[in-house]
Amino acid sequence: MESERESVRFLEDGEIKEGICQKVAEALMAELNKTCNLHGRSYAKFRGRVKVELELDDLQTVTVERRTVEINPGEAFDGQPVAVAAEVVIEEMPPNQFRMETDQPILMKTVEDGRTVEKKVKYKAAKR
């Protein structure tokens, strides 16, 4: 007989990075799709800036990380800037909920033939 149970563990660095990138990309694409400046037009070059603020808590220390990433594929930009703003807030949530919402596997402990084995299971989050 098989029995399964979720194994709850802290989020690893790669899981956090992957999840944040997914959530930011989704929100940014939604905002970029709202601007008429990026619909059916071509540009010789562009630049952008993404600001990120993270609050990382390992239950002993809270670390705040702030970064600004410049996006500039091409030469110096001398055109008029087009403002597109998107604010992404990722609320605090249990590790396995974050994994599920960002399409990452959850570790499950299963007993098979009297042995405990760990399997990575991917669930799809319910669309809101």
C-alpha positions as CSV (number, residue, x, y, z in Angstrom):
1,M,0.0,0.0,0.0
2,E,1.3,3.5,-0.9
3,S,0.9,6.5,1.2
4,E,1.9,10.1,0.3
5,R,2.6,13.2,2.2
6,E,4.0,16.6,1.3
7,S,7.5,17.4,2.5
8,V,7.7,21.0,3.5
9,R,11.1,22.5,3.3
10,F,12.5,26.0,3.0
11,L,12.7,27.5,-0.5
12,E,16.1,27.1,-2.1
13,D,17.9,29.9,-3.8
14,G,17.2,28.6,-7.3
15,E,13.5,28.1,-6.6
16,I,13.2,31.7,-5.3
17,K,15.0,33.1,-8.4
18,E,12.9,31.0,-10.8
19,G,9.6,31.9,-9.2
20,I,10.4,35.6,-9.0
21,C,11.4,35.7,-12.6
22,Q,8.2,34.0,-13.7
23,K,6.0,36.3,-11.7
24,V,7.8,39.4,-12.8
25,A,7.8,38.3,-16.5
26,E,4.0,37.6,-16.4
27,A,3.2,41.0,-14.8
28,L,5.6,42.9,-17.1
29,M,4.2,41.3,-20.2
30,A,0.7,42.2,-19.1
31,E,1.8,45.8,-18.7
32,L,3.7,45.9,-22.0
33,N,0.7,44.6,-23.8
34,K,-1.3,47.6,-22.6
35,T,1.0,50.2,-24.4
36,C,0.2,51.2,-27.9
37,N,3.9,52.1,-28.4
38,L,4.7,48.4,-28.6
39,H,1.9,47.3,-30.8
40,G,2.7,46.9,-34.5
41,R,5.7,49.1,-34.4
42,S,9.5,48.7,-34.8
43,Y,12.3,50.4,-33.1
44,A,16.1,50.6,-33.9
45,K,16.9,50.3,-30.2
46,F,15.5,50.5,-26.7
47,R,16.5,50.6,-23.1
48,G,14.8,49.7,-19.8
49,R,15.3,49.6,-16.1
50,V,13.9,47.0,-13.7
51,K,14.0,47.6,-9.9
52,V,13.7,44.7,-7.6
53,E,13.4,44.7,-3.8
54,L,13.5,41.4,-1.9
55,E,12.9,40.6,1.7
56,L,14.5,37.3,2.6
57,D,13.8,35.6,5.9
58,D,15.5,32.4,7.2
59,L,13.6,32.6,10.5
60,Q,16.7,34.1,12.2
61,T,17.6,37.1,10.0
62,V,15.7,39.2,7.6
63,T,17.8,40.5,4.7
64,V,16.5,43.2,2.4
65,E,18.1,43.1,-1.1
66,R,17.6,46.0,-3.6
67,R,18.8,45.9,-7.2
68,T,18.4,47.9,-10.3
69,V,18.9,46.1,-13.6
70,E,19.6,48.1,-16.7
71,I,18.4,46.7,-20.0
72,N,20.2,48.2,-23.0
73,P,20.6,45.9,-26.0
74,G,22.2,48.2,-28.5
75,E,23.9,51.6,-28.7
76,A,23.2,54.6,-26.5
77,F,19.6,55.5,-26.6
78,D,18.8,59.1,-27.7
79,G,15.0,58.8,-28.3
80,Q,12.2,59.9,-26.1
81,P,11.5,57.4,-23.3
82,V,8.2,55.6,-23.2
83,A,7.1,55.1,-19.6
84,V,5.7,51.6,-18.8
85,A,5.4,50.9,-15.1
86,A,4.6,47.6,-13.5
87,E,4.7,46.9,-9.8
88,V,4.8,43.2,-8.8
89,V,4.1,42.3,-5.2
90,I,4.8,38.7,-4.2
91,E,3.0,38.2,-0.9
92,E,4.5,36.0,1.8
93,M,3.2,32.5,1.4
94,P,4.1,29.0,2.5
95,P,7.0,27.4,0.5
96,N,4.9,24.7,-1.2
97,Q,2.2,27.3,-2.2
98,F,4.9,29.4,-3.9
99,R,6.3,26.3,-5.6
100,M,2.8,25.5,-6.9
101,E,2.0,29.0,-8.0
102,T,5.3,29.2,-10.0
103,D,5.0,25.7,-11.6
104,Q,7.8,24.2,-9.5
105,P,7.8,20.6,-8.1
106,I,6.8,19.8,-4.6
107,L,8.8,17.1,-2.8
108,M,6.5,14.2,-1.8
109,K,7.5,11.4,0.6
110,T,6.0,8.1,-0.4
111,V,6.2,4.6,1.1
112,E,6.6,2.0,-1.6
113,D,7.4,-1.6,-0.7
114,G,8.2,-0.6,2.9
115,R,10.7,2.0,1.8
116,T,10.3,5.8,2.0
117,V,11.1,7.5,-1.3
118,E,11.0,11.1,-2.2
119,K,9.4,12.2,-5.5
120,K,9.1,15.6,-7.1
121,V,5.5,16.2,-8.1
122,K,4.3,19.2,-10.1
123,Y,0.8,20.6,-9.5
124,K,-0.9,23.3,-11.5
125,A,-2.1,26.3,-9.5
126,A,-5.7,27.2,-9.9
127,K,-6.1,30.2,-12.2
128,R,-7.6,33.2,-10.5
